[in-house]
Amino acid sequence: MIDSNKFQNFIDAEAKALGFDSVGIVKPNAIEAAGEHLKNFIKANRHGSMEWLEDTLERRSDPRNLWPEVKSIIVVTMNYGPEQNPLSILEEKQLGAISVYARHRDYHDLIKGRLKTLASKLVSRAKQNGVDQEIKVFVDTAPVLEKPLAAKAGLGWQGKHTNLVSREFGSWLFLGSIFTTLDLPAHEPEEDHCGKCTSCLDICPTKAFPAPYQLDARRCISYLTIEHKEAIPVEFRKAMGNRIFGCDDCLAICPWNKFADMATEIKLATPSNVTEPLLQNFLQLDDAEFRVRFSGSPVKRIGRNRFIRNCLVAAGNSGESNLLPIIKRLKQDGDTIIQETADWASAELEKL
C-alpha cells in the first residue's frame, strides 16, 4: 500500500525538480459546475468557429467521460512570467505585439516531455510499493478543462477574465495534467481573491467580457488573431492596434502580477525572432520564410496567410506611411483575405 502523504511529497518534489512551479491533486468529479458553464458558453455560440469545443463537449465537461478509470488528477503549473510589462509594446506602433506565451518555444512540447518523465517516476514509485497504476498525460490540446481543475487543485482561482490567477505567480502559468488510477487525497481549492477589482474587464479593447467570469470569444483578440480563419471583422480592426498574435491585456493588468516572478526556465527564454518584431519585416515574409522564422514557435500553427492578415491590420493602425509600398504589393497576394486587408490598411494610411 502507498502512504498517501509520502507519495504526495514525492510528487511535489519530483515535479519541482523537473521545473514545474506548483502541483496539486483534484478528484475528477470536482468540476461539474465548470462543465455546465462550458455547455452554456457553447449554447450561446460564444465559442465562435471553434467547432472542436462543441465536438468534444461531453468528454471535456467531465474527466470521467474522457477516461472512466481516472480516480485522481495531478495538475502542474509552469511560470512564464515576462521580463518586462507586455503592455509597453502597444505604444510602439511600428512593432507587432506577440502574446508572451508565444514568444517562447512551443510550450506543449516542453511541458508534455516533462510530464511524461514525471508520470514514469510516479509509476515506478508506485510499483516499488506493490501498487500498479495506469496513467495518461494531457497538455492543453486534449479535451480537458485544465483551468477549473487547477483551481480545484488549489493552484489558483479563475479570475473575472476566466484565466487562472495565482497569488504567487499572477496570471503567467502554463498548465498540464496527469490522470491516474491511484486514489489520492485531493488538495483544498483556492479561494477567489479578485474582490471588487475589474481591471481585466475594463482594459479589454474589444469588450469581450459580457459579465465578470464570462467571455465571448468572438470578440476576443486572441481568438480573432489565432482561431478565426476569415477576415478580421472591420469593427474590431482599430481596437486590435498592433496585436498580431494573441493579446495579454487582461492578464498583464491583473494586480496579482506584482507578486509574480520572471520565468526561470531557460527553455522559455524569448528567441530573437520575436524580440525584433518590426512589421515591415514580418509583412515581407513568404511561406517558406515564415516557417523558418517561427520554427518551434506557437505562431507557426496559424500559417503565413493568417499571420500576414494580422500584420496588415497592425500596419493599418500604425501610422507608418513608409509601409505603404509593402502593403500595396500585398494587394496582389494570392490570398483574397490578404488582398482585402491590404486594401483596408492602405486606405487607413492614406488618410493621414
C-alpha positions in Angstrom: 0.0 0.0 0.0 1.1 3.6 -0.7 1.4 6.1 2.1 -0.6 8.9 0.7 1.3 11.7 2.5 4.7 10.4 1.5 3.5 9.9 -2.1 2.2 13.4 -2.3 5.6 14.7 -1.0 7.3 12.6 -3.7 5.0 14.0 -6.4 5.7 17.6 -5.2 9.5 17.1 -5.0 9.8 15.4 -8.4 7.6 18.0 -10.1 9.7 20.8 -8.7 12.9 19.0 -9.8 11.5 18.9 -13.3 10.9 22.6 -13.4 7.3 22.8 -12.5 6.4 25.6 -10.1 3.4 24.2 -8.3 1.5 20.9 -8.2 -1.9 19.9 -6.8 -4.3 17.0 -6.8 -8.0 17.1 -7.6 -10.8 14.5 -7.9 -12.4 14.0 -11.4 -15.9 14.8 -10.1 -14.8 18.2 -8.8 -15.6 20.4 -11.8 -19.3 19.6 -12.6 -20.2 23.3 -12.4 -17.4 24.1 -14.9 -18.9 21.5 -17.3 -22.3 23.2 -17.1 -20.6 26.6 -17.7 -19.0 25.3 -20.8 -22.3 23.9 -22.1 -23.9 27.3 -21.6 -20.9 29.0 -23.3 -21.4 26.9 -26.4 -25.2 27.2 -26.4 -24.8 31.0 -26.6 -22.4 30.5 -29.6 -19.7 32.3 -27.7 -17.1 29.8 -29.0 -17.3 31.3 -32.5 -15.8 29.0 -35.1 -14.0 26.7 -32.6 -16.1 23.7 -33.6 -13.7 21.4 -31.7 -15.1 22.7 -28.5 -18.6 21.6 -29.4 -17.4 18.3 -30.9 -15.6 17.4 -27.6 -18.2 18.9 -25.3 -19.1 15.7 -23.4 -15.5 14.5 -22.9 -14.4 18.0 -22.0 -17.2 18.5 -19.5 -16.2 15.6 -17.2 -12.8 14.0 -17.0 -14.6 10.6 -16.4 -16.1 10.9 -19.9 -12.6 11.2 -21.3 -11.2 8.3 -19.2 -13.7 6.4 -17.0 -11.0 4.8 -14.9 -9.5 8.0 -13.6 -9.5 8.4 -9.8 -7.2 11.3 -9.3 -5.8 14.1 -11.4 -2.4 15.7 -10.8 -2.2 19.3 -12.1 1.1 21.1 -12.5 1.9 24.7 -13.4 5.0 26.3 -15.0 5.5 30.1 -14.7 6.2 32.0 -17.9 6.3 35.5 -16.3 7.8 38.1 -18.8 10.9 40.2 -18.1 9.0 43.4 -19.0 5.5 44.7 -18.9 3.9 43.3 -22.1 1.7 46.3 -22.4 4.6 48.6 -23.3 4.9 47.3 -26.8 1.4 48.5 -27.6 2.8 52.1 -27.8 5.4 51.1 -30.4 3.2 51.0 -33.5 6.0 50.0 -35.9 6.2 46.7 -34.0 3.9 43.7 -33.9 2.8 42.6 -30.4 3.0 38.8 -29.9 1.5 37.3 -26.8 4.0 36.5 -24.1 3.4 32.7 -24.2 4.1 32.6 -27.9 7.4 34.4 -27.6 8.9 31.2 -26.3 9.4 27.8 -27.9 6.1 25.8 -28.1 5.2 25.1 -24.5 3.2 21.9 -25.5 6.4 20.1 -26.3 8.3 21.4 -23.3 5.6 20.6 -20.8 4.5 17.3 -22.3 8.0 15.9 -22.2 8.4 16.9 -18.5 5.0 15.4 -17.7 5.9 12.1 -19.3 9.1 12.0 -17.2 7.1 12.8 -14.0 4.5 10.1 -14.9 7.1 7.5 -15.4 8.6 8.3 -12.0 5.2 8.0 -10.4 4.6 4.6 -12.0 8.0 3.3 -10.8 7.5 4.6 -7.2 4.0 3.0 -7.0 5.4 -0.3 -8.3 8.1 -0.2 -5.6 5.2 -0.1 -3.1 3.4 -3.0 -4.8 0.8 -0.9 -6.5 0.1 -0.8 -10.2 -1.4 2.2 -11.8 -2.4 3.5 -15.2 -1.6 7.0 -16.2 -2.4 9.4 -19.0 -0.7 12.8 -19.7 -2.5 15.8 -21.1 -1.4 19.3 -22.2 -3.8 21.9 -23.5 -4.7 20.3 -26.9 -6.6 17.5 -25.2 -10.3 17.9 -24.2 -9.5 18.7 -20.6 -10.8 21.7 -18.6 -7.4 22.4 -17.1 -8.2 25.8 -15.5 -11.1 24.6 -13.4 -9.1 21.5 -12.5 -6.1 23.7 -11.4 -8.4 25.9 -9.3 -10.0 23.0 -7.6 -6.4 21.6 -7.0 -5.6 24.7 -5.1 -3.2 26.2 -7.6 -5.1 29.4 -8.1 -8.5 30.6 -9.0 -10.3 31.6 -12.2 -10.4 35.3 -12.3 -13.0 37.6 -13.8 -11.1 37.2 -17.1 -11.7 33.4 -16.9 -8.0 32.7 -16.7 -6.2 31.1 -13.8 -4.6 33.6 -11.2 -2.1 32.6 -8.6 -1.2 34.6 -5.5 2.5 33.6 -6.2 2.7 33.7 -10.0 0.0 36.0 -11.1 -1.5 35.2 -14.5 1.5 33.7 -16.2 1.0 30.0 -15.9 1.2 27.1 -18.3 -0.8 24.0 -17.2 -0.6 20.3 -17.6 -2.3 17.3 -16.0 -1.7 13.6 -15.2 -4.7 11.4 -14.9 -4.1 8.3 -12.7 -6.0 5.3 -11.4 -4.4 5.9 -8.0 -6.9 7.1 -5.4 -5.0 10.1 -3.9 -6.3 12.7 -1.4 -7.2 15.9 -3.0 -5.9 19.4 -2.1 -8.3 22.2 -0.9 -9.4 24.5 -3.7 -8.1 28.1 -3.7 -10.5 30.9 -2.8 -11.3 33.7 -5.3 -9.3 36.8 -4.4 -10.5 39.1 -7.2 -12.6 41.1 -4.8 -14.1 44.2 -6.3 -11.4 44.6 -8.9 -12.5 44.8 -12.5 -9.2 45.9 -14.2 -9.1 42.9 -16.5 -12.7 43.6 -17.7 -12.1 47.4 -18.1 -8.9 47.1 -20.2 -10.3 44.7 -22.8 -10.0 46.7 -26.2 -13.0 44.8 -27.8 -15.2 44.4 -24.7 -15.1 40.6 -24.9 -16.4 40.1 -21.3 -20.2 40.3 -21.2 -20.0 40.0 -17.4 -17.4 39.0 -14.8 -16.3 35.4 -15.3 -17.8 35.3 -18.8 -16.0 35.5 -22.1 -17.4 36.0 -25.6 -14.6 34.5 -27.7 -15.9 36.1 -30.9 -14.9 39.5 -29.6 -11.5 38.4 -28.1 -8.3 39.5 -29.9 -6.6 36.2 -29.0 -9.5 34.3 -30.8 -9.5 36.8 -33.7 -5.8 36.6 -34.4 -5.3 32.9 -33.8 -8.5 30.8 -34.2 -10.5 33.0 -36.6 -9.8 31.9 -40.2 -11.8 34.5 -42.1 -11.1 38.3 -42.5 -10.9 40.2 -39.2 -14.3 41.9 -38.8 -13.9 45.6 -39.5 -15.5 46.6 -36.2 -12.5 45.1 -34.3 -9.6 46.2 -36.5 -8.9 49.6 -34.9 -9.2 48.1 -31.4 -6.6 45.4 -32.3 -3.9 48.1 -32.5 -0.6 46.3 -33.2 -1.5 42.9 -31.7 -0.6 40.3 -34.3 -0.8 37.1 -32.3 -2.9 36.9 -29.2 -3.5 39.6 -26.5 -2.2 39.9 -23.0 -4.1 43.0 -21.8 -6.4 41.2 -19.3 -3.5 39.1 -17.9 -1.0 41.9 -17.7 -3.2 44.4 -15.9 -4.0 42.0 -13.1 -2.8 43.4 -9.7 -1.7 40.0 -8.6 1.1 40.1 -11.1 3.1 42.4 -8.8 3.9 39.2 -6.8 4.9 37.3 -9.9 8.5 36.4 -10.7 10.1 36.3 -14.1 10.2 32.8 -15.6 13.4 30.9 -14.7 13.1 28.0 -17.1 15.9 28.6 -19.6 14.0 27.0 -22.4 11.3 29.7 -22.1 13.8 32.4 -23.0 12.5 34.7 -25.7 14.2 34.0 -29.0 15.5 36.8 -31.2 12.8 36.1 -33.9 10.2 37.8 -31.7 12.3 40.3 -29.8 12.7 42.3 -33.1 9.1 42.2 -34.4 9.3 45.0 -37.0 6.1 45.0 -39.0 8.0 45.9 -42.2 10.0 42.7 -41.9 7.0 40.5 -41.0 4.9 41.8 -43.9 7.6 40.7 -46.4 7.7 37.0 -45.3 6.7 34.4 -47.9 5.5 31.0 -46.7 9.0 29.4 -46.6 10.5 32.4 -44.7 7.6 32.4 -42.3 8.1 28.7 -41.5 11.8 29.1 -40.9 11.4 32.3 -38.8 8.8 30.7 -36.5 10.0 27.2 -36.4 9.3 25.7 -32.9 7.0 28.7 -32.1 3.3 28.6 -31.4 3.0 31.3 -34.1 3.8 28.8 -36.8 0.5 27.0 -36.3 -1.7 29.8 -37.8 0.2 29.8 -41.1 1.7 32.6 -43.1 -1.6 33.9 -44.6 -3.4 34.4 -41.3 -0.2 35.9 -39.8 0.1 38.4 -42.7 -3.6 39.3 -42.3 -2.9 40.2 -38.7 0.2 42.2 -39.6 -1.8 44.1 -42.2 -4.3 45.2 -39.6 -1.5 46.3 -37.3 0.1 48.2 -40.3 -3.2 50.0 -41.0 -3.2 51.1 -37.3 0.5 52.0 -37.3 0.5 55.5 -38.8 3.7 54.4 -40.6 3.3 55.6 -44.2 6.6 54.0 -45.1 4.8 50.7 -45.0 2.5 51.6 -47.9 4.8 50.2 -50.7 4.9 46.8 -49.0 1.1 46.9 -48.3 0.3 47.7 -51.9 2.4 44.8 -53.1 0.3 42.5 -50.8 -2.8 43.7 -52.7 -1.6 41.3 -55.4 -1.1 38.4 -53.0 -2.7 35.0 -53.9 -4.9 35.0 -50.8 -8.1 37.0 -51.1 -8.3 37.8 -47.4 -4.8 39.3 -47.5 -5.8 41.3 -50.6 -8.9 42.8 -48.8 -7.0 43.5 -45.6 -4.2 45.2 -47.6 -6.8 47.4 -49.3 -8.1 48.4 -45.8 -4.6 49.0 -44.4 -3.5 51.2 -47.3 -6.7 53.2 -47.1 -6.2 53.8 -43.4 -2.6 55.0 -44.0 -3.6 57.2 -47.0 -6.0 59.1 -44.7 -3.0 60.5 -42.8 
